[in-house]
Amino acid sequence: MRDEMPAKETIRAYYDAFNRQDMEAFFDLLHDDVVHDINQGGRQVGKDAFRTFMEHMNRSYRETLTDIVIMANDDGTRGAAEFIVNGQYLATDEGLPEANGQTYVLPAGAFFEIRDGKVARISNTYNLNDWIAQVGA
């Protein structure tokens, strides 16, 4: 008997916690050694690094994800999600346009590795140029 959630359930719980801004539930779904591939950025390893990243993101952006479609392989070790980011740019992020409360709607996606019912890797992807065009105008 498996004691972990299947990949689709884990990914759904991850995004549900994100949308509720329930950061404790969100972080509880991560492996301690989670690998986070940042869109057009670097790779961070560990829950503490991810926590620092999310604290920064939550200061600069308010986002809700909608139209979430989740896919997973048969053995539950990998998954993917496609969704729409509905956001507001709250505080200027270094190297990006100045924030003044601009809103944006952006298609995005993520790839997951699931281990023991927890997120072991997440790689996010979206079109940064599209985001800049929406908030920089």
C-alpha positions in Angstrom: 0.0 0.0 0.0 1.4 3.4 -1.0 1.4 6.0 1.7 2.2 9.0 -0.6 -0.1 11.0 -2.8 -0.1 10.2 -6.6 1.7 12.8 -8.7 -1.5 14.6 -9.9 -2.8 14.9 -6.4 0.5 16.2 -5.1 0.7 18.8 -7.9 -3.0 19.8 -7.3 -2.3 20.2 -3.6 0.8 22.3 -4.4 -1.1 24.8 -6.6 -4.1 24.8 -4.2 -1.8 25.8 -1.4 -0.2 28.5 -3.6 -3.5 30.0 -4.6 -4.6 30.1 -0.9 -1.2 31.6 0.0 -0.9 28.8 2.6 2.8 28.8 2.6 3.2 26.2 5.4 1.0 23.7 3.4 3.0 24.7 0.3 6.4 24.0 1.8 5.1 20.8 3.5 4.7 19.4 -0.1 8.4 19.9 -0.9 11.3 17.5 -0.3 14.0 19.0 1.9 16.4 18.8 -1.0 13.9 20.1 -3.6 15.5 21.4 -6.9 13.9 24.6 -8.2 14.7 25.6 -11.8 13.7 29.3 -12.1 12.3 30.5 -15.4 15.2 31.9 -17.4 17.3 31.9 -14.3 19.4 29.6 -12.1 18.9 26.5 -10.2 18.3 26.5 -6.4 18.5 23.4 -4.2 16.8 23.0 -0.8 13.6 24.0 0.9 15.3 27.0 2.6 16.4 28.4 -0.7 12.9 27.9 -2.1 11.4 29.6 1.0 13.6 32.7 0.5 12.7 32.8 -3.2 8.9 32.6 -2.4 9.3 35.4 0.3 10.8 37.6 -2.4 8.2 36.7 -5.0 5.3 37.3 -2.5 6.6 40.8 -1.8 6.9 41.7 -5.5 4.0 39.9 -7.0 0.4 38.8 -6.1 -0.6 35.9 -8.3 -3.4 33.4 -8.7 -3.3 30.5 -11.1 -6.3 29.5 -13.1 -7.2 27.0 -15.8 -4.7 24.5 -14.3 -4.3 21.3 -16.3 -2.2 18.6 -14.7 -0.6 15.6 -16.4 1.5 12.8 -14.9 3.2 9.6 -16.1 1.9 6.2 -15.2 4.3 5.5 -12.3 3.7 8.9 -10.6 7.3 10.1 -10.6 6.9 12.9 -13.1 4.2 15.4 -13.9 3.5 18.7 -15.7 1.0 21.5 -15.3 -0.2 24.2 -17.7 -2.0 27.2 -16.3 -2.7 30.9 -16.6 -1.0 33.3 -14.2 -3.2 36.2 -13.1 -1.0 38.7 -11.4 -0.3 42.1 -10.1 3.2 43.6 -10.0 3.6 45.1 -6.5 7.2 46.0 -5.9 10.0 46.5 -8.4 12.1 43.4 -9.0 15.8 44.1 -9.7 16.6 44.3 -13.4 12.9 44.4 -14.4 10.5 47.3 -15.2 9.3 49.5 -12.4 6.3 48.2 -10.5 3.2 50.4 -10.1 0.5 47.8 -9.5 0.3 46.7 -13.2 -1.7 43.6 -13.8 -0.8 40.8 -16.2 -2.2 37.5 -17.6 0.4 35.0 -18.7 0.3 31.4 -19.9 2.9 29.3 -18.0 3.8 25.8 -17.2 5.9 23.6 -14.9 7.5 20.2 -14.9 7.7 18.2 -11.7 9.6 15.3 -10.3 7.7 13.6 -7.5 9.4 11.4 -4.9 7.7 9.9 -1.8 4.6 12.0 -2.5 6.5 15.3 -2.4 7.9 17.7 -5.0 11.5 16.8 -5.6 12.0 19.1 -8.6 10.0 21.9 -10.2 11.0 23.7 -13.4 8.9 26.7 -14.3 8.5 28.2 -17.7 6.8 31.3 -19.1 7.5 33.9 -21.7 9.4 36.7 -19.9 9.2 39.0 -22.9 5.4 38.7 -22.9 5.4 39.6 -19.2 7.7 42.6 -19.7 5.5 43.8 -22.6 2.4 43.6 -20.3 4.0 45.4 -17.3 6.5 47.7 -19.1 4.0 49.6 -21.3 
